[in-house]
Each structure stands twice: as C-alpha cells, then as structure tokens.
Amino acid sequence: MFYSSSIEISRSALAHNIRFLKAQLKPGTRFSSVIKGNAYGHGIEEFGQLAYTCGVDHFSVFSADEAHRLHQVLANKATIMIMGYLDDDELSWALAHDIEFYVFSIERLEQAAKVARSLQKPARVHLDLETGMNRIGLEAKEVAYATELILNQPGAFEVMGVSTHFAGAESSENHDRVTAQLDRYRRTVRSLQQKGLQIKSLHTACSAAVMAYPETHLDMVRVGIMQYGFWPSPEIYQRYMGVSTDRTDPLKRLINWKSHVMSLKLVPAGEFIGYGKSFQASSDMLIAAIPVGYAWGYSRSLSNQGQVLVRSHRAPVVGIVNMNVLMVDVTGIPDVSLKDEVILLGKQGNEHITVASFSELSTQLNYELLTRLPMNIPRIIVD
C-alpha cells in the first residue's frame, strides 16, 4: 500500500537510550517500558518488538486493547501490565493470558475474584494506591477492605505489585507533594506487609522520578517519554546536565517523520496562498505542496509558523495547514524537485526539526504531539 508519509524508528537510538536509563537504576531494579498512547506515537507493535530485542521484558499499557495489540506480537515473551481501563468483559481474557492489571476500585477486585474462581486461575493484580494524585487509586478504607478480600480468598489473587503515581515529579515546585506521596505510599505498604499480604514488586517511579528521586526506584520503574529520547521537562534535563561531565544530551531521538514534495507552483507577488488571506506573497515565490495536514497529526496551529526540511534547508509553512496538505516556501532552496524528501520531524543533513520546536509553536506538549500521530502512518524500523 502507499502512504503520503512514513515514520522511521531507530533501533540503535533505542538501544542507546535503554542502556543509559538502566545505568541510572540501582542494581536489581526492573525496567518497565511504558507504551501507552500507541507507544507515544511510535507504534505499539513495532516499538514493542524492537524494545524486546533491546532487552526489555516488561511493558506497561493503559488499556486492554493496547495489551491485546502487544500480546499479538509478543505472546509469552514479556510481561504485560494494564495500568488503566479494563472492562469487566475483558477480565477473562486478561486472566487467561496472564496479563497483569491495576486494581484501583473494589468493584474491579470483586469482579476479578469471580473470574478467577470461574477460570480456577489467579488474577495477577497490582494494588494502585491513592497517595495524593487524586486521579485513580484505592483510598485508605478501600485498601483495608481489599486486603481482607485478598487474604480471605487464597488462590484467587497474586499480588504482583503495589503502585502509585506521582503528581508532578518533573518539577521541583511539586517536591513537597511528591515526598508526601512517597511517605504515604511507604506507610501503606508497611501496613499491608504487617497484615500478611505477599507483595512481589513495589513500583512508583516514572521517567521524571527515575532522574529526580532515586529513592523511588524500588523494585521496578515505569519509563515512558525518556526511552523515546525526550526529557520529561526542561528542568529534569538541566538538573542532569548540571552534574554531568559530558555536555552532550545522553538521549537520542528515535523518530524521523518523512513525506515528499507533491507539487511545485510559482506564485506571483501579491497573490494569497491557500485558504483565506492569512499569507500574501511579498515577492514571486516557489511553493511546494506536501501531502500531510492536520488529519495526519500536523497541527493546524502550525499554519504560517511551522518549518520542514527540504534538501537540508529549512522551509517555512505558508498559509493555512489543510486537512491533508500543507504548503511550504522553497523559493531560496536550490534544485528543488518533485518527490524530494521532506522531513516533518527529525533530521536531514545537519538540520533538525525537533518535537520541542513543534510544541513551542503549537502550544502542545511533547507527549501530546507524539501521541497524535495517526496509527495508520507506517512505522519503519531502521538502524
């Protein structure tokens, strides 16, 4: 099949990032690769298989459909943990295939017990604690009831872990809140252990906490954005660089989003380009049409602001970004031709279009821009 753009994923960059991240952990801490949001836009199936070849054997997803997609390509090779949505109808599939899942409500725990009894197979659960994020998680009273429920039904559950999530570890302004969460988490874990609950793994740390709060590494960490080559925040990057003797960024971006020149048009001075009157040619211009628009994840807010790379030169977006097409000014770029490669995100020659530059222009976070890249853009693994 043919596509108007494609996304390249670098094998060597991922291997490099995973080596760097594992080197930050205390010995024995397990590395879980967070691949929710279609592996942050990198493709669950493609990225999951690639990460497995780089030594990753534990994956965290948000929902049962993401777990199913990964299980289709990595069945019986890796541990899969669902951190979020799991419908009652999907519990049987999860238990049958040894899929682990968070429990953040009594209703889910009770339903899991029923399914476990009917299948005569234990539910592999992680008790997710409410420690101050106030999003999802078991409250103190629910934790007590959940513990009683688990202890009174031997064989129905394996408590694979106890988890929580920090409310802003990427910023020092949240330091007091994060440390209070960790204290609350530790107190609750001690209480669970004193009651006789057998817990196989303790885990709290996301990418930011891995770097900023080494005391949170515990038995496992859940790393998302950093494995893809992006820092959780400028502050985390600056803190690391402030103590590093190497002044180069230790992370490598995996992604290169490519398209091509679809058409070329000479536009006389004074003419408007594209819809409306947002851009008027101040001189004779050569305009290239690129077959990518907001339907393909290139934000409309980048109209008259974004840039692409053509023949290793920056070419500004002119006019309104359309659903399927954007126009760029290639007037000053020598020898531009039809079908020339266009880099929407990534590297060409010595020039880069970074996710950060997108985010600054479109007010999107790195996370938001990456996860909005449509799933039907092909992901291609390269060295």
C-alpha positions as CSV (number, residue, x, y, z in Angstrom):
1,M,0.0,0.0,0.0
2,F,1.0,3.6,-0.5
3,Y,1.1,6.4,2.1
4,S,1.7,10.1,1.9
5,S,4.2,9.9,4.8
6,S,6.1,7.4,6.9
7,I,7.8,7.3,10.3
8,E,11.2,5.8,10.8
9,I,12.2,4.4,14.2
10,S,15.9,4.0,15.0
11,R,17.0,0.7,16.6
12,S,20.4,2.0,17.6
13,A,18.9,5.1,19.3
14,L,16.5,3.0,21.4
15,A,19.3,0.6,22.4
16,H,21.4,3.6,23.4
17,N,18.5,5.1,25.5
18,I,17.7,1.9,27.3
19,R,21.4,1.4,28.2
20,F,21.6,4.9,29.6
21,L,18.3,4.6,31.6
22,K,19.2,1.2,33.1
23,A,22.6,2.7,34.2
24,Q,20.7,5.2,36.3
25,L,18.9,2.5,38.3
26,K,20.0,0.7,41.4
27,P,21.1,-2.9,40.8
28,G,18.2,-5.3,40.5
29,T,15.5,-2.7,39.7
30,R,13.3,-3.9,36.8
31,F,12.7,-1.7,33.8
32,S,9.1,-1.5,32.5
33,S,8.6,0.2,29.1
34,V,5.5,2.4,29.1
35,I,3.9,2.1,25.6
36,K,0.5,3.7,26.2
37,G,-0.7,6.2,23.6
38,N,0.5,3.9,20.7
39,A,4.0,3.8,22.3
40,Y,3.9,7.6,22.4
41,G,3.2,7.7,18.7
42,H,6.0,5.2,17.8
43,G,3.7,2.2,17.2
44,I,2.9,-0.4,19.9
45,E,3.6,-3.4,17.7
46,E,6.7,-2.0,16.1
47,F,8.2,-0.5,19.2
48,G,7.3,-3.4,21.5
49,Q,9.1,-5.9,19.3
50,L,12.1,-3.6,18.9
51,A,12.3,-2.9,22.7
52,Y,12.2,-6.7,23.3
53,T,15.2,-7.1,21.1
54,C,16.9,-4.4,23.2
55,G,16.4,-6.5,26.4
56,V,13.1,-5.2,27.7
57,D,10.7,-7.9,29.0
58,H,8.1,-5.9,30.9
59,F,5.6,-3.5,29.3
60,S,3.1,-1.1,30.8
61,V,0.0,-0.2,28.8
62,F,-3.1,1.8,29.5
63,S,-5.9,-0.4,28.3
64,A,-6.9,-3.9,27.3
65,D,-6.9,-3.1,23.6
66,E,-3.3,-1.9,23.9
67,A,-2.4,-5.1,25.9
68,H,-4.0,-7.2,23.2
69,R,-2.1,-5.5,20.4
70,L,1.2,-6.1,22.2
71,H,0.2,-9.7,23.1
72,Q,-0.4,-10.4,19.4
73,V,3.3,-9.8,18.7
74,L,5.0,-10.7,22.0
75,A,2.9,-13.6,23.4
76,N,4.6,-15.5,26.2
77,K,7.8,-13.4,25.7
78,A,7.2,-10.5,28.0
79,T,5.1,-9.4,31.0
80,I,2.2,-7.0,30.1
81,M,0.7,-4.8,32.8
82,I,-2.5,-2.8,32.2
83,M,-2.4,0.5,34.2
84,G,-5.9,1.8,33.3
85,Y,-9.0,0.7,31.5
86,L,-10.1,-2.9,31.7
87,D,-13.8,-3.7,31.2
88,D,-15.4,-6.5,33.1
89,D,-15.9,-8.4,29.8
90,E,-12.1,-8.2,29.2
91,L,-11.1,-9.7,32.6
92,S,-11.4,-13.3,31.4
93,W,-9.1,-12.6,28.5
94,A,-6.6,-10.9,30.8
95,L,-6.6,-13.8,33.3
96,A,-6.4,-16.5,30.7
97,H,-3.3,-14.9,29.1
98,D,-1.5,-13.9,32.4
99,I,-2.0,-10.2,31.8
100,E,-1.4,-8.2,34.9
101,F,-3.6,-5.2,35.8
102,Y,-4.0,-2.4,38.2
103,V,-6.8,-2.5,40.8
104,F,-8.0,0.9,41.8
105,S,-11.6,0.1,42.8
106,I,-13.2,-2.5,45.0
107,E,-15.6,-3.3,42.2
108,R,-12.8,-4.4,39.9
109,L,-11.3,-6.5,42.7
110,E,-14.6,-8.3,43.4
111,Q,-15.2,-8.9,39.7
112,A,-11.6,-10.2,39.3
113,A,-12.3,-12.7,42.1
114,K,-15.4,-14.0,40.4
115,V,-13.5,-14.5,37.1
116,A,-10.6,-16.1,39.0
117,R,-12.9,-18.6,40.6
118,S,-14.6,-19.5,37.3
119,L,-11.3,-20.0,35.5
120,Q,-9.6,-21.5,38.5
121,K,-6.7,-19.3,37.8
122,P,-5.4,-16.4,39.9
123,A,-5.8,-12.8,38.9
124,R,-2.4,-11.1,38.7
125,V,-3.1,-7.7,40.3
126,H,-1.3,-4.5,41.2
127,L,-2.9,-2.6,44.0
128,D,-2.8,1.1,42.9
129,L,-2.8,3.4,45.9
130,E,-4.2,6.9,46.1
131,T,-1.4,8.9,47.7
132,G,-2.3,12.4,46.7
133,M,-2.6,12.5,42.9
134,N,-6.4,12.3,43.2
135,R,-6.9,10.7,39.9
136,I,-7.4,6.9,40.3
137,G,-6.3,4.7,43.2
138,L,-7.5,2.9,46.3
139,E,-8.4,5.1,49.2
140,A,-7.3,4.1,52.8
141,K,-10.6,2.4,53.6
142,E,-10.7,0.6,50.3
143,V,-7.1,-0.6,50.9
144,A,-8.2,-2.2,54.2
145,Y,-11.2,-3.9,52.5
146,A,-9.1,-5.0,49.5
147,T,-6.5,-6.6,51.8
148,E,-9.2,-8.5,53.7
149,L,-10.8,-9.7,50.4
150,I,-7.5,-10.9,49.0
151,L,-6.4,-12.7,52.2
152,N,-9.8,-14.4,52.6
153,Q,-9.6,-15.9,49.1
154,P,-6.3,-17.7,48.8
155,G,-5.6,-18.8,45.3
156,A,-7.8,-16.1,43.7
157,F,-5.1,-13.4,43.5
158,E,-1.4,-13.0,43.1
159,V,-0.4,-9.5,44.3
160,M,2.2,-8.8,41.6
161,G,2.8,-5.3,42.9
162,V,1.7,-2.2,44.8
163,S,1.9,1.1,42.8
164,T,1.2,4.8,42.9
165,H,1.9,7.7,40.6
166,F,3.5,11.0,41.5
167,A,1.7,14.3,40.8
168,G,4.5,16.2,39.0
169,A,7.9,14.7,39.7
170,E,9.2,16.7,36.7
171,S,9.1,20.0,38.6
172,S,10.7,21.0,41.8
173,E,7.7,23.1,42.7
174,N,5.9,19.8,43.4
175,H,8.7,18.5,45.7
176,D,6.8,18.6,48.9
177,R,3.7,17.0,47.3
178,V,5.8,14.2,45.8
179,T,7.7,13.4,49.0
180,A,4.5,13.4,50.9
181,Q,3.1,10.9,48.4
182,L,6.1,8.6,48.8
183,D,5.8,8.8,52.6
184,R,2.1,7.8,52.4
185,Y,2.9,5.0,50.0
186,R,5.6,3.6,52.3
187,R,3.3,3.7,55.3
188,T,0.6,1.9,53.4
189,V,3.0,-0.8,52.1
190,R,4.3,-1.5,55.6
191,S,0.7,-1.9,56.8
192,L,-0.1,-4.3,54.0
193,Q,3.0,-6.4,54.8
194,Q,2.2,-6.4,58.5
195,K,-1.2,-7.9,57.7
196,G,0.5,-10.7,55.9
197,L,-0.1,-9.6,52.3
198,Q,2.6,-11.1,50.0
199,I,3.7,-8.4,47.5
200,K,6.1,-9.3,44.7
201,S,7.0,-5.8,43.5
202,L,6.9,-2.2,44.7
203,H,6.9,0.5,42.0
204,T,6.2,4.2,41.9
205,A,8.7,5.9,39.6
206,C,8.0,7.4,36.2
207,S,10.7,8.9,33.9
208,A,11.0,12.1,35.9
209,A,11.2,10.3,39.2
210,V,13.9,8.0,37.9
211,M,16.1,11.0,37.4
212,A,15.0,13.3,40.2
213,Y,14.1,10.9,43.0
214,P,16.4,7.9,43.1
215,E,14.8,6.8,46.4
216,T,11.7,5.9,44.3
217,H,13.3,3.2,42.2
218,L,12.3,0.4,44.5
219,D,11.7,-3.0,42.7
220,M,10.7,-1.6,39.3
221,V,10.4,1.7,37.4
222,R,7.9,2.6,34.7
223,V,9.7,4.6,32.0
224,G,7.8,6.3,29.2
225,I,9.0,9.5,27.5
226,M,12.7,9.1,28.1
227,Q,13.1,5.8,26.3
228,Y,11.9,7.6,23.2
229,G,14.6,10.2,23.5
230,F,12.7,13.1,25.1
231,W,13.1,14.6,28.6
232,P,10.1,14.9,30.9
233,S,10.7,18.6,31.3
234,P,13.5,21.2,30.7
235,E,14.1,21.2,34.4
236,I,14.9,17.5,34.6
237,Y,17.3,17.9,31.6
238,Q,19.0,20.9,33.2
239,R,19.4,19.1,36.5
240,Y,21.1,16.2,34.9
241,M,23.4,18.3,32.7
242,G,24.3,20.3,35.8
243,V,26.0,17.3,37.4
244,S,27.2,15.6,34.2
245,T,30.8,15.9,33.0
246,D,29.6,15.2,29.4
247,R,28.0,18.2,27.9
248,T,26.1,16.3,25.2
249,D,22.5,15.2,25.5
250,P,22.6,11.5,26.6
251,L,19.3,10.7,24.9
252,K,18.8,10.1,21.2
253,R,15.5,10.7,19.4
254,L,14.1,7.6,17.7
255,I,11.7,9.2,15.3
256,N,12.0,10.6,11.8
257,W,8.7,11.6,10.1
258,K,9.1,11.9,6.3
259,S,7.0,12.9,3.4
260,H,7.8,14.3,-0.1
261,V,7.1,17.2,-2.5
262,M,3.8,16.5,-4.1
263,S,3.7,19.6,-6.4
264,L,5.5,22.8,-7.1
265,K,3.9,26.1,-8.1
266,L,5.2,29.6,-8.9
267,V,3.1,32.2,-7.1
268,P,3.4,35.8,-8.3
269,A,3.9,38.7,-5.8
270,G,0.7,39.9,-4.3
271,E,-1.2,36.6,-4.5
272,F,-2.6,34.9,-1.5
273,I,-1.6,31.3,-0.7
274,G,-4.1,28.7,0.4
275,Y,-7.4,29.3,2.2
276,G,-8.4,32.9,3.2
277,K,-5.9,35.7,3.4
278,S,-3.5,34.6,6.1
279,F,-0.5,34.7,3.8
280,Q,0.3,37.0,0.9
281,A,3.3,36.6,-1.3
282,S,5.6,39.7,-0.8
283,S,7.6,38.6,-3.9
284,D,7.5,35.9,-6.6
285,M,7.6,32.6,-4.7
286,L,8.1,28.9,-5.4
287,I,5.7,26.9,-3.2
288,A,5.8,23.2,-2.6
289,A,2.7,21.2,-1.6
290,I,3.3,18.4,0.9
291,P,0.7,15.7,1.2
292,V,0.3,15.9,5.1
293,G,-2.1,18.0,7.1
294,Y,-3.9,18.1,10.4
295,A,-5.7,14.8,9.6
296,W,-2.2,13.3,9.7
297,G,-1.1,14.9,13.0
298,Y,0.4,18.1,11.7
299,S,-1.4,20.7,13.8
300,R,-3.4,23.4,12.1
301,S,-1.9,25.8,14.7
302,L,1.4,25.5,12.8
303,S,-0.1,27.5,9.9
304,N,2.4,30.2,9.0
305,Q,4.6,29.1,11.8
306,G,5.9,25.6,11.2
307,Q,9.0,24.5,9.3
308,V,10.1,21.4,7.4
309,L,13.4,20.3,5.9
310,V,13.9,20.1,2.1
311,R,17.4,19.3,0.7
312,S,18.8,20.0,4.2
313,H,17.3,23.6,4.2
314,R,14.5,24.9,6.4
315,A,11.4,25.7,4.5
316,P,8.6,27.7,6.4
317,V,5.0,26.7,6.3
318,V,2.9,29.3,4.4
319,G,-0.8,29.7,4.5
320,I,-3.3,27.5,6.5
321,V,-2.4,23.9,7.1
322,N,-5.2,21.9,5.4
323,M,-6.7,18.6,6.3
324,N,-4.4,16.7,4.0
325,V,-2.0,19.2,2.6
326,L,0.4,21.9,3.8
327,M,2.4,24.4,1.7
328,V,6.0,25.5,2.2
329,D,8.1,28.2,0.7
330,V,11.1,26.7,-1.2
331,T,12.0,29.8,-3.1
332,G,15.6,30.0,-1.9
333,I,16.3,26.3,-1.9
334,P,18.4,25.2,-5.0
335,D,17.3,22.4,-7.3
336,V,14.0,21.5,-5.5
337,S,12.2,18.8,-7.5
338,L,9.0,16.8,-7.3
339,K,9.3,13.8,-5.0
340,D,12.1,15.4,-3.0
341,E,12.2,14.0,0.6
342,V,10.6,16.3,3.2
343,I,11.3,15.9,6.9
344,L,8.4,17.0,9.1
345,L,10.1,15.8,12.3
346,G,13.6,14.6,12.7
347,K,17.0,15.1,10.9
348,Q,18.1,15.8,7.4
349,G,21.8,16.6,6.8
350,N,22.9,18.8,9.7
351,E,19.5,20.3,10.3
352,H,16.8,19.1,12.8
353,I,13.1,19.7,13.3
354,T,12.6,18.8,16.9
355,V,9.4,17.9,18.8
356,A,10.2,20.8,21.1
357,S,10.1,23.3,18.3
358,F,6.7,21.9,17.3
359,S,5.5,22.2,20.8
360,E,6.7,25.8,21.2
361,L,4.9,26.9,18.1
362,S,1.7,24.9,18.6
363,T,1.4,25.0,22.4
364,Q,1.4,21.2,22.5
365,L,3.4,19.1,24.9
366,N,5.9,16.6,23.6
367,Y,3.6,13.9,24.7
368,E,0.5,15.4,23.0
369,L,2.2,15.9,19.6
370,L,3.7,12.4,19.5
371,T,0.6,10.6,20.6
372,R,-1.5,12.4,18.0
373,L,0.5,10.9,15.1
374,P,-2.1,8.6,13.4
375,M,-1.8,4.9,13.8
376,N,-2.1,4.3,10.1
377,I,1.1,6.1,9.2
378,P,3.5,3.2,8.6
379,R,6.3,2.8,11.2
380,I,9.6,1.5,9.7
381,I,12.5,0.2,11.8
382,V,15.9,1.5,10.7
383,D,19.4,1.1,12.1
